[in-house]
Structure formats: structure tokens, C-alpha cells
Amino acid sequence: MKTLDLNELLKNHPYPGRGIVLGRSADGRKAVIAYFIMGRSENSRNRVFEATEDGIRTRAFDESKMTDPSLIIYHPVRVVGEDTVVTNGDQTDTVRDGILAGKVFAQSLRTRTFEPDGPNWTPRISGLLHKDGSYALSILKSADGDPGSVHRYFFGYEAPLPGEGHFIHTYQENAEPLPSFEGEPRKVAVTAPDAATWAGQLWESLNADNKVSLFVQYVDLADGSRDTVIINKHQEG
């Protein structure tokens, strides 16, 4: 599979929706995580990322403008023991609870399906990063827009190569209705030396009208320390 330039991918896609990247830094010493959200409606755009004790959550920037929190307020990132869960919905808690109960990633996600937001039927994308830097990604989506059938895909990455990551997002293209992501997670280059540099590059590459929030984290594989950057459009400057 060809290694792609993530910044170029984002610049050429005005609305990939929500996206997850997991991978390894170029020096091989850190695991990397990126998660972003975008929005086209006022409700979706009225959000920020907020740090929590075990990760981040979304919350309304202006509570008075929040209309339906059901699919947009959740915990995208939770650290569970030595694992890190990253998802685009409340399945973060499903995976976390499964880990605590001794279940593996796929077992937990087999209890979930795509989001009930027809006609888009937005897929649920999820990632799990382990202490050793290995990781898994998943997408649960409708059968080409038919809500009568769910397709579940799981991808495992052991001993990730330095400077390499994998990117999965919700929407294949900006159309009506929004079609689900297709194929394997994209293999992308990870060249930024630290979280702040990578966050700056990704934020600049996301569509200016549709981007909402970005989370980037570099996890030191030797001592587990975490370098975290959060950028919110509503709080820039």
C-alpha cells in the first residue's frame, strides 16, 4: 500500500467528517494519536474538546444553542489501564467497559452498529492503542447505505514501522447523502517530531469552514508520558 501525505489528503477533502490516526513517530520512540471532528450544521459546529482525567470529552461551546446532544456529546478518548481508546461516539465507553471485563476490542464492538442518523447512517470508527505501540482500528457501517445490514471491519497493526500511521474517517466524499468510508485505513506518513508540530500541520490542512476540534497526542513508549495538544475553533487565540 502506498504511503500517503495526510496533509494533502485533508486539504483535498472538504468534509471527511470525523477521523482517527494511530501510528508511530519517525524516531520510533513514540506512539501517535490524532482525532478530529468536523461539522456542517450549527449543532455539530457548536462543540469543543475538553480534557478529562482519562482523556477528553466533547461539550457544547454555547449551551443555549445545543439542540440534540445524542450523537455529538461523548468521550472520544479514554485511557484504560495501559490502553488508549479513541472513537467517534459513545462506543468509547463500550470498548472501555469491555476491556475492564476482559473482552477484546472486536468483542465489544460486535454489540454496536452504525449511528441512527439516516439517510447518512454515519459509521462508527474506533481505535485501540496498546502500551507497546501496536494498535487496532475498526469501522462499523451500513451496507452501502442500506440500514438493514451492518458490515463490521477490524484491522490490526503489530510492530508499527517508524514514521507510519493509519488513517480512517467517516465519509468517503462530501455528497448527499454522505457515503461511508470505503476500503482499508489509509497508510500515511508521520514526520512531525512532536505533538505541537503535528497538530499545527493537521489543523492547517483541515477545511477552514468545517473543522471544529482536534486532539493530538504523542505517547512515549519507554515511560508512558503523554504530550497532548487540543485545538478548538471556538477558542482559537
C-alpha contacts under 8 A as a table, 3 or more apart, distances in Angstrom:
res1	aa1	res2	aa2	distance
1	M	187	K	6.99
2	K	187	K	6.82
3	T	164	E	7.95
3	T	186	R	7.84
3	T	187	K	5.13
3	T	188	V	5.05
3	T	189	A	6.15
4	L	9	L	7.64
4	L	186	R	7.35
4	L	187	K	6.10
4	L	188	V	4.58
4	L	189	A	6.21
5	D	8	E	5.40
5	D	9	L	6.35
5	D	188	V	5.77
5	D	189	A	5.94
6	L	9	L	4.96
6	L	10	L	6.25
6	L	188	V	5.69
6	L	189	A	6.84
6	L	202	L	8.00
7	N	10	L	5.25
7	N	11	K	6.15
7	N	201	Q	7.00
7	N	202	L	6.18
7	N	205	S	5.44
8	E	11	K	5.02
8	E	12	N	6.15
8	E	205	S	7.29
9	L	12	N	5.37
9	L	13	H	6.36
10	L	13	H	5.17
10	L	14	P	7.24
10	L	16	P	7.61
10	L	202	L	7.88
10	L	205	S	5.61
10	L	206	L	5.56
10	L	207	N	7.47
11	K	14	P	6.97
11	K	205	S	5.03
11	K	206	L	6.05
11	K	207	N	6.66
13	H	16	P	6.07
13	H	173	E	7.07
13	H	174	N	7.57
13	H	207	N	7.68
14	P	174	N	6.86
14	P	206	L	7.44
14	P	207	N	5.31
14	P	210	N	7.37
15	Y	38	M	7.17
15	Y	171	Y	7.35
15	Y	173	E	6.88
15	Y	174	N	5.49
15	Y	207	N	7.24
15	Y	210	N	6.85
16	P	19	G	7.12
16	P	38	M	7.76
16	P	169	H	6.11
16	P	170	T	6.25
16	P	171	Y	5.04
16	P	172	Q	6.63
16	P	173	E	6.58
16	P	174	N	7.21
17	G	37	I	6.30
17	G	38	M	5.27
17	G	39	G	7.02
17	G	169	H	6.56
17	G	170	T	5.48
17	G	171	Y	5.76
18	R	35	Y	7.38
18	R	36	F	5.57
18	R	37	I	4.48
18	R	38	M	6.02
18	R	88	N	6.60
18	R	169	H	5.50
18	R	170	T	5.64
18	R	171	Y	7.94
19	G	34	A	7.85
19	G	35	Y	5.57
19	G	36	F	5.40
19	G	37	I	6.78
19	G	88	N	7.74
19	G	125	I	7.92
19	G	167	F	7.07
19	G	168	I	5.73
19	G	169	H	4.04
19	G	170	T	6.58
20	I	33	I	7.46
20	I	34	A	5.70
20	I	35	Y	4.65
20	I	36	F	6.92
20	I	86	V	7.43
20	I	87	T	7.50
20	I	125	I	7.68
20	I	126	S	7.59
20	I	127	G	7.30
20	I	167	F	5.74
20	I	168	I	5.49
20	I	169	H	6.25
21	V	32	V	7.70
21	V	33	I	5.65
21	V	34	A	4.95
21	V	35	Y	6.51
21	V	165	G	6.48
21	V	166	H	5.50
21	V	167	F	4.44
21	V	168	I	6.62
22	L	31	A	7.46
22	L	32	V	5.65
22	L	33	I	4.83
22	L	34	A	6.68
22	L	127	G	7.52
22	L	129	L	7.44
22	L	135	Y	7.20
22	L	165	G	5.43
22	L	166	H	5.64
22	L	167	F	6.90
23	G	31	A	5.79
23	G	32	V	5.15
23	G	33	I	6.80
23	G	133	G	7.71
23	G	135	Y	7.85
23	G	160	P	6.74
23	G	163	G	7.58
23	G	164	E	5.67
23	G	165	G	3.70
23	G	166	H	6.20
23	G	190	V	7.47
24	R	28	G	5.93
24	R	29	R	7.54
24	R	30	K	5.86
24	R	31	A	4.55
24	R	32	V	5.51
24	R	133	G	7.23
24	R	160	P	6.35
24	R	161	L	6.53
24	R	162	P	5.16
24	R	163	G	5.61
24	R	164	E	5.68
24	R	165	G	6.18
24	R	190	V	7.08
25	S	28	G	5.19
25	S	29	R	6.49
25	S	30	K	5.34
25	S	31	A	6.14
25	S	32	V	6.34
25	S	162	P	5.58
25	S	163	G	4.94
25	S	164	E	7.13
25	S	190	V	5.97
25	S	191	T	6.81
25	S	192	A	7.47
25	S	193	P	7.13
25	S	218	Y	7.99
26	A	29	R	7.91
26	A	162	P	4.76
26	A	163	G	3.70
26	A	164	E	7.36
26	A	190	V	6.24
26	A	191	T	5.54
26	A	192	A	7.48
26	A	193	P	7.18
27	D	30	K	7.54
27	D	162	P	6.12
27	D	163	G	7.11
27	D	193	P	7.99
28	G	31	A	7.83
28	G	161	L	7.33
28	G	162	P	4.51
28	G	163	G	7.06
29	R	220	D	6.22
29	R	221	L	5.91
29	R	222	A	7.43
30	K	133	G	7.65
30	K	218	Y	5.94
30	K	219	V	5.17
30	K	220	D	4.52
30	K	221	L	5.30
31	A	133	G	5.43
31	A	218	Y	5.76
31	A	219	V	5.04
31	A	220	D	6.60
31	A	221	L	6.62
32	V	216	V	7.53
32	V	217	Q	5.81
32	V	218	Y	4.64
32	V	219	V	6.26
33	I	215	F	7.88
33	I	216	V	5.60
33	I	217	Q	5.11
33	I	218	Y	6.49
34	A	214	L	7.33
34	A	215	F	5.58
34	A	216	V	4.44
34	A	217	Q	6.52
35	Y	76	P	8.00
35	Y	86	V	7.53
35	Y	214	L	5.88
35	Y	215	F	5.18
35	Y	216	V	6.61
36	F	211	K	7.93
36	F	212	V	7.60
36	F	213	S	5.66
36	F	214	L	4.33
36	F	215	F	6.23
37	I	211	K	6.53
37	I	212	V	5.68
37	I	213	S	5.48
37	I	214	L	6.64
38	M	44	S	7.44
38	M	45	R	7.08
38	M	210	N	5.26
38	M	211	K	4.40
38	M	212	V	4.95
38	M	213	S	7.07
39	G	42	E	7.67
39	G	44	S	4.83
39	G	45	R	4.97
39	G	210	N	5.24
39	G	211	K	6.51
39	G	212	V	6.52
40	R	44	S	6.57
40	R	45	R	6.69
40	R	210	N	5.97
41	S	44	S	5.28
41	S	45	R	6.21
42	E	45	R	5.13
42	E	46	N	6.03
43	N	46	N	5.25
43	N	47	R	7.82
43	N	65	K	7.12
43	N	66	M	5.90
43	N	67	T	6.46
43	N	68	D	7.38
44	S	47	R	6.59
44	S	72	I	6.72
45	R	210	N	7.69
45	R	211	K	7.98
45	R	212	V	5.89
46	N	60	A	5.65
46	N	61	F	5.41
46	N	62	D	6.50
46	N	65	K	7.40
46	N	66	M	7.17
47	R	58	T	6.38
47	R	59	R	5.54
47	R	60	A	4.55
47	R	61	F	4.99
47	R	62	D	7.86
47	R	212	V	6.91
47	R	213	S	7.63
47	R	234	H	7.83
48	V	58	T	5.66
48	V	59	R	5.69
48	V	60	A	6.44
48	V	61	F	5.90
48	V	212	V	7.11
48	V	213	S	6.00
48	V	232	N	5.55
48	V	233	K	7.65
48	V	234	H	7.02
49	F	56	I	6.35
49	F	57	R	5.72
49	F	58	T	4.73
49	F	59	R	6.60
49	F	213	S	6.25
49	F	214	L	7.54
49	F	215	F	7.67
49	F	230	I	6.98
49	F	231	I	7.69
49	F	232	N	6.60
50	E	56	I	5.39
50	E	57	R	5.38
50	E	58	T	6.17
50	E	59	R	7.09
51	A	55	G	5.96
51	A	56	I	4.36
51	A	57	R	6.52
52	T	55	G	5.09
52	T	56	I	4.99
52	T	57	R	6.73
53	E	56	I	7.87
54	D	77	V	7.58
54	D	78	R	5.12
54	D	79	V	5.13
54	D	80	V	7.62
55	G	75	H	7.64
55	G	76	P	7.77
55	G	77	V	4.89
55	G	78	R	4.61
55	G	79	V	6.10
56	I	75	H	5.85
56	I	76	P	6.24
56	I	77	V	5.34
56	I	78	R	6.92
57	R	73	I	7.42
57	R	74	Y	5.75
57	R	75	H	4.09
57	R	76	P	5.94
57	R	77	V	7.13
58	T	72	I	7.33
58	T	73	I	5.25
58	T	74	Y	5.67
58	T	75	H	6.30
58	T	76	P	7.39
59	R	73	I	5.88
59	R	74	Y	7.84
60	A	63	E	5.39
60	A	66	M	6.51
60	A	73	I	7.73
61	F	234	H	7.30
62	D	65	K	5.64
62	D	66	M	6.92
63	E	66	M	5.34
66	M	69	P	6.87
68	D	71	L	7.66
68	D	72	I	7.91
69	P	72	I	5.38
69	P	73	I	5.34
70	S	73	I	6.39
71	L	74	Y	7.56
71	L	89	G	6.77
71	L	90	D	7.91
71	L	115	E	7.77
72	I	89	G	7.32
73	I	89	G	7.86
74	Y	89	G	5.87
74	Y	90	D	5.38
75	H	78	R	6.94
75	H	89	G	7.08
75	H	90	D	6.54
75	H	92	T	6.53
75	H	93	D	7.61
76	P	85	V	7.81
76	P	86	V	5.47
76	P	87	T	5.10
76	P	88	N	5.80
76	P	89	G	6.32
76	P	90	D	7.52
76	P	92	T	6.27
77	V	84	T	7.05
77	V	85	V	5.56
77	V	86	V	4.60
77	V	87	T	6.73
77	V	92	T	6.96
78	R	84	T	5.86
78	R	85	V	5.27
78	R	86	V	6.82
78	R	92	T	7.08
78	R	96	R	7.47
79	V	82	E	7.05
79	V	83	D	5.83
79	V	84	T	4.39
79	V	85	V	6.24
80	V	83	D	5.19
80	V	84	T	6.00
80	V	85	V	7.35
80	V	96	R	6.40
80	V	99	I	7.62
80	V	100	L	7.88
82	E	130	H	6.57
82	E	131	K	5.46
83	D	128	L	6.86
83	D	129	L	5.64
83	D	130	H	4.75
83	D	131	K	6.02
84	T	128	L	5.72
84	T	129	L	5.05
84	T	130	H	6.67
85	V	92	T	6.26
85	V	95	V	7.18
85	V	96	R	7.02
85	V	126	S	7.54
85	V	127	G	5.90
85	V	128	L	4.74
85	V	129	L	6.55
86	V	92	T	6.44
86	V	126	S	5.74
86	V	127	G	4.98
86	V	128	L	6.32
87	T	90	D	7.66
87	T	91	Q	6.72
87	T	92	T	5.49
87	T	124	R	7.44
87	T	125	I	5.73
87	T	126	S	4.15
87	T	127	G	6.09
88	N	91	Q	7.68
88	N	92	T	7.71
88	N	124	R	6.24
88	N	125	I	5.84
88	N	126	S	6.66
89	G	92	T	6.33
89	G	124	R	6.91
90	D	93	D	5.74
90	D	94	T	7.10
91	Q	94	T	4.63
91	Q	95	V	6.17
91	Q	109	L	7.47
91	Q	112	R	7.38
91	Q	124	R	7.91
91	Q	126	S	7.86
92	T	95	V	5.35
92	T	96	R	6.16
92	T	126	S	7.62
93	D	96	R	4.90
93	D	97	D	5.94
94	T	97	D	5.27
94	T	98	G	6.15
94	T	108	S	6.21
94	T	109	L	7.30
95	V	98	G	4.98
95	V	99	I	6.20
95	V	105	F	6.37
95	V	108	S	5.48
95	V	109	L	6.85
96	R	99	I	5.19
96	R	100	L	6.37
97	D	100	L	5.14
97	D	101	A	6.22
98	G	101	A	4.96
98	G	102	G	6.21
98	G	103	K	4.87
98	G	104	V	6.90
98	G	105	F	7.50
98	G	107	Q	7.72
98	G	108	S	5.53
99	I	102	G	5.09
99	I	103	K	5.24
99	I	104	V	6.43
99	I	105	F	7.48
100	L	103	K	7.45
103	K	107	Q	6.15
103	K	108	S	6.70
104	V	107	Q	5.45
104	V	108	S	6.72
105	F	108	S	5.64
105	F	109	L	6.55
105	F	128	L	7.38
106	A	109	L	5.14
106	A	110	R	6.09
106	A	154	F	7.15
107	Q	110	R	5.39
107	Q	111	T	7.34
108	S	111	T	5.83
108	S	112	R	7.63
109	L	112	R	5.26
109	L	113	T	7.78
110	R	113	T	7.54
110	R	152	R	7.67
112	R	140	L	7.85
113	T	123	P	7.82
113	T	124	R	7.10
113	T	140	L	5.77
113	T	141	K	6.96
113	T	150	V	6.62
114	F	121	W	6.11
114	F	122	T	5.97
114	F	123	P	4.66
114	F	124	R	5.31
114	F	140	L	5.55
114	F	141	K	5.15
114	F	142	S	6.54
114	F	150	V	7.33
115	E	121	W	5.46
115	E	122	T	5.23
115	E	123	P	6.17
115	E	124	R	6.67
116	P	121	W	5.83
116	P	122	T	7.54
117	D	120	N	6.00
117	D	121	W	5.07
117	D	122	T	6.60
118	G	121	W	4.80
118	G	122	T	7.86
119	P	145	G	7.36
119	P	177	P	6.07
119	P	178	L	7.98
120	N	145	G	7.04
120	N	177	P	5.32
120	N	178	L	5.21
120	N	179	P	6.73
120	N	180	S	7.85
121	W	141	K	7.36
121	W	142	S	6.57
121	W	145	G	6.75
121	W	147	P	7.05
121	W	180	S	7.98
122	T	141	K	7.07
122	T	170	T	6.62
122	T	171	Y	7.71
122	T	178	L	7.85
122	T	180	S	6.66
123	P	139	I	6.41
123	P	140	L	5.38
123	P	141	K	4.44
123	P	142	S	7.16
123	P	170	T	5.85
123	P	180	S	6.36
123	P	181	F	7.89
124	R	139	I	5.62
124	R	140	L	5.16
124	R	141	K	6.71
124	R	170	T	7.38
125	I	137	L	7.43
125	I	138	S	5.62
125	I	139	I	4.49
125	I	140	L	6.58
125	I	168	I	7.31
125	I	169	H	6.97
125	I	170	T	6.89
126	S	137	L	5.66
126	S	138	S	5.15
126	S	139	I	6.50
127	G	135	Y	7.17
127	G	136	A	5.56
127	G	137	L	4.38
127	G	138	S	6.38
128	L	135	Y	5.49
128	L	136	A	5.25
128	L	137	L	6.59
129	L	133	G	6.37
129	L	134	S	6.19
129	L	135	Y	4.44
129	L	136	A	6.72
130	H	133	G	5.39
130	H	134	S	5.49
130	H	135	Y	5.88
131	K	134	S	7.45
131	K	221	L	6.85
131	K	224	G	7.62
132	D	221	L	6.45
133	G	158	E	7.94
133	G	159	A	7.11
133	G	160	P	7.06
133	G	221	L	6.82
134	S	156	G	8.00
134	S	157	Y	5.73
134	S	158	E	4.73
134	S	159	A	5.70
134	S	160	P	6.19
135	Y	156	G	6.16
135	Y	157	Y	5.31
135	Y	158	E	6.66
136	A	154	F	7.17
136	A	155	F	5.50
136	A	156	G	4.40
136	A	157	Y	5.94
137	L	154	F	5.92
137	L	155	F	5.16
137	L	156	G	6.59
137	L	168	I	7.87
137	L	185	P	7.94
138	S	152	R	7.43
138	S	153	Y	5.48
138	S	154	F	4.45
138	S	155	F	6.14
139	I	152	R	6.06
139	I	153	Y	5.35
139	I	154	F	6.80
140	L	150	V	6.80
140	L	151	H	5.80
140	L	152	R	4.59
140	L	153	Y	6.42
141	K	150	V	5.63
141	K	151	H	5.35
141	K	152	R	6.59
141	K	180	S	6.90
142	S	145	G	5.35
142	S	146	D	5.69
142	S	147	P	5.40
142	S	148	G	7.56
142	S	149	S	5.83
142	S	150	V	4.63
142	S	151	H	5.97
142	S	180	S	7.88
143	A	146	D	5.04
143	A	147	P	6.78
143	A	148	G	7.61
143	A	149	S	5.46
143	A	150	V	5.80
143	A	151	H	6.16
144	D	179	P	7.53
144	D	180	S	7.44
145	G	179	P	7.14
145	G	180	S	7.77
146	D	149	S	6.30
147	P	150	V	7.01
155	F	184	E	7.93
157	Y	160	P	6.19
160	P	164	E	7.07
160	P	165	G	7.82
161	L	164	E	5.66
163	G	189	A	5.70
163	G	190	V	4.55
163	G	191	T	5.84
164	E	187	K	6.97
164	E	188	V	5.92
164	E	189	A	4.92
164	E	190	V	5.34
165	G	187	K	5.80
165	G	188	V	5.19
165	G	189	A	6.17
165	G	190	V	6.25
166	H	185	P	5.62
166	H	186	R	5.36
166	H	187	K	4.62
166	H	188	V	5.78
167	F	185	P	5.19
167	F	186	R	5.00
167	F	187	K	6.47
167	F	188	V	6.81
168	I	181	F	7.63
168	I	184	E	7.91
168	I	185	P	4.83
168	I	186	R	6.53
169	H	172	Q	7.77
169	H	181	F	6.32
170	T	180	S	5.79
170	T	181	F	5.34
171	Y	174	N	7.16
171	Y	178	L	6.17
171	Y	179	P	5.58
171	Y	180	S	4.62
171	Y	181	F	4.80
172	Q	178	L	7.60
172	Q	179	P	5.65
172	Q	180	S	5.40
172	Q	181	F	4.25
172	Q	182	E	6.34
173	E	178	L	6.85
173	E	179	P	6.49
173	E	181	F	7.96
174	N	178	L	6.21
174	N	179	P	7.88
175	A	178	L	5.05
175	A	179	P	6.99
176	E	179	P	7.71
192	A	195	A	7.47
192	A	197	T	5.82
192	A	198	W	5.16
193	P	197	T	6.87
193	P	198	W	7.57
194	D	197	T	5.58
194	D	198	W	6.40
194	D	218	Y	6.86
194	D	227	D	7.89
195	A	198	W	5.23
195	A	199	A	5.94
195	A	216	V	5.98
195	A	217	Q	5.75
195	A	218	Y	5.70
195	A	227	D	6.28
195	A	228	T	6.38
195	A	229	V	6.34
196	A	199	A	5.16
196	A	200	G	6.15
196	A	216	V	7.90
196	A	228	T	7.86
196	A	229	V	6.17
197	T	200	G	5.21
197	T	201	Q	6.35
198	W	201	Q	5.11
198	W	202	L	6.15
198	W	216	V	7.55
199	A	202	L	5.19
199	A	203	W	5.93
199	A	214	L	7.47
199	A	215	F	7.54
199	A	216	V	5.92
199	A	229	V	6.81
199	A	231	I	7.88
200	G	203	W	5.27
200	G	204	E	6.15
201	Q	204	E	5.31
201	Q	205	S	6.29
202	L	205	S	5.03
202	L	206	L	6.30
203	W	206	L	5.37
203	W	214	L	7.06
203	W	231	I	7.83
204	E	207	N	7.93
204	E	208	A	7.91
206	L	210	N	7.78
206	L	211	K	6.00
207	N	210	N	5.52
207	N	211	K	5.74
208	A	211	K	5.83
211	K	233	K	7.19
212	V	232	N	6.13
212	V	233	K	5.36
212	V	234	H	7.63
213	S	230	I	7.44
213	S	231	I	5.64
213	S	232	N	4.44
213	S	233	K	6.12
214	L	230	I	5.72
214	L	231	I	5.15
214	L	232	N	6.54
215	F	228	T	7.43
215	F	229	V	5.90
215	F	230	I	4.67
215	F	231	I	6.64
216	V	228	T	5.78
216	V	229	V	5.20
216	V	230	I	6.52
217	Q	226	R	6.47
217	Q	227	D	5.45
217	Q	228	T	4.38
217	Q	229	V	6.36
218	Y	226	R	5.70
218	Y	227	D	5.11
218	Y	228	T	6.61
219	V	224	G	5.92
219	V	225	S	5.77
219	V	226	R	4.59
219	V	227	D	6.51
220	D	223	D	5.80
220	D	224	G	4.93
220	D	225	S	5.29
220	D	226	R	6.40
221	L	224	G	5.56
221	L	225	S	7.96
231	I	235	Q	7.60
231	I	236	E	7.17
232	N	235	Q	5.27
232	N	236	E	6.17
233	K	236	E	5.37
